[in-house]
Structure formats: C-alpha cells, structure tokens
Amino acid sequence: MNTSSQLRLAFMALVFTTSSFAAQAQTTKEQPVAKDGFWVVETAPKSDQSIVRFYTNEQKLIYEETVARKLNLARRQTKQQLNVALDQAMFVWNATHKVPTDRQWVSVQFEKK
C-alpha cells in the first residue's frame, strides 16, 4: 500500500467514526413517556379548549379536566407537563381508587412561569 492509499483509508475511517458518533448523539433524545398510565388530549377543530383525560394501563378513566387553551402536543415540554399531572393523578388513584374532581392538575402545570 502506498502513502496516498493509506491516507485515503485513514480519512475514510475518520469520516465513518465521526458520522457514527453524530448518529448516536441524535438518538439520545427520547420522547417523554409516562411511567404508569397514559393521557389523551381532545381538542375540537374550532375550539380554544382542550379536554385532557388520564387512564390507567388497563384503560380505566382516572381523571378528566377541561383546559381553557389548545395544547401543542408537538412540544416536548407539553408532554412532560402532562406526564407530571398524570403522575399526580396516578398517585391519588393508587391511594384511593376514586376519581378525583376539581383538582386542576393540568391547568396548574401550564400556568407555571
């Protein structure tokens, strides 16, 4: 192997190594996922209100709240805030097995700041 071939080979190895690190760095951002249960957000097309419902993993409704705003579910922060409210609802549900009312967990999450 001559010097130019070795340089080309070293350059290609460097490019592949760098690209693999870049690809790995891009995949480390995971979407926020709730530990227990899940939430569903319902917004009518011409409405400024959203209905947020929290469910157990067994699809049992544990909490429902109407929020006086549209929620942008494409935002990571919105998902994180919904997960915090879901965790609060799951904590109360696991302790009492009753559907709490008038708690405003979702509204409080979006009024912070």
C-alpha positions in Angstrom: 0.0 0.0 0.0 1.3 3.4 -0.9 1.1 6.5 1.2 -1.9 8.0 -0.7 -3.9 4.8 -0.2 -3.1 4.8 3.5 -4.1 8.5 3.8 -7.4 7.8 1.9 -8.1 4.8 4.2 -7.4 6.8 7.4 -9.6 9.6 6.2 -12.5 7.3 5.4 -12.1 5.6 8.8 -12.2 9.1 10.4 -15.4 10.0 8.5 -17.2 6.8 9.4 -16.2 7.2 13.1 -17.3 10.8 13.2 -20.6 10.0 11.5 -21.4 7.1 13.9 -20.8 9.4 16.9 -23.1 12.1 15.3 -25.8 9.5 14.7 -25.5 8.2 18.2 -25.8 11.7 19.6 -29.0 12.3 17.7 -30.8 9.3 19.1 -30.1 10.0 22.7 -33.1 12.4 23.0 -36.0 10.2 23.9 -39.6 11.3 24.0 -41.1 11.8 27.4 -43.1 8.7 28.4 -45.2 8.3 31.5 -44.2 5.5 33.9 -47.7 4.4 34.6 -50.9 5.1 32.6 -51.4 7.3 29.7 -53.2 10.6 28.7 -55.4 11.6 25.8 -56.0 15.2 24.7 -59.1 16.1 22.7 -59.5 19.5 21.1 -62.3 20.4 18.7 -61.2 22.0 15.5 -62.5 25.5 16.1 -62.3 25.4 19.9 -59.9 27.1 22.3 -60.4 24.4 24.9 -58.8 21.0 25.3 -60.1 18.0 27.3 -57.4 16.0 29.0 -58.2 12.5 30.2 -55.9 10.3 32.2 -56.2 6.5 32.1 -54.5 3.5 33.9 -52.7 0.9 31.8 -55.9 -1.1 32.0 -57.8 1.8 30.1 -59.7 2.8 33.2 -60.5 6.6 33.3 -59.0 8.1 36.5 -59.2 11.8 35.8 -60.6 14.3 33.3 -60.1 18.1 33.1 -61.1 20.8 30.6 -58.3 23.3 30.0 -59.1 26.7 28.6 -56.4 26.6 25.9 -55.2 24.5 23.0 -52.3 22.2 23.9 -49.4 21.9 21.4 -48.6 18.2 21.6 -45.6 18.6 19.3 -43.7 20.3 22.1 -41.6 18.1 24.4 -42.3 20.4 27.3 -46.1 20.0 26.9 -45.7 16.2 27.0 -43.5 16.5 30.1 -46.1 18.7 31.9 -48.9 16.3 31.0 -46.8 13.4 32.4 -46.3 15.3 35.7 -50.0 15.8 36.0 -50.6 12.2 35.1 -48.2 11.1 37.9 -50.2 13.2 40.4 -53.4 11.6 39.2 -51.9 8.1 39.4 -50.6 8.7 42.9 -54.1 9.7 44.1 -55.8 6.9 42.2 -53.4 4.2 43.6 -54.1 5.6 47.2 -57.9 5.9 47.0 -59.2 4.2 43.8 -61.6 7.2 43.4 -61.8 9.6 40.5 -60.7 13.0 41.9 -62.6 16.1 40.8 -61.8 19.8 40.7 -58.0 19.3 41.2 -56.9 21.3 38.2 -53.6 19.4 37.9 -53.3 20.1 34.2 -54.1 23.8 34.4 -51.6 24.3 37.2 -48.8 22.7 35.0 -49.5 25.2 32.2 -49.8 28.3 34.4 -46.4 27.9 35.9 -43.9 30.5 34.6 
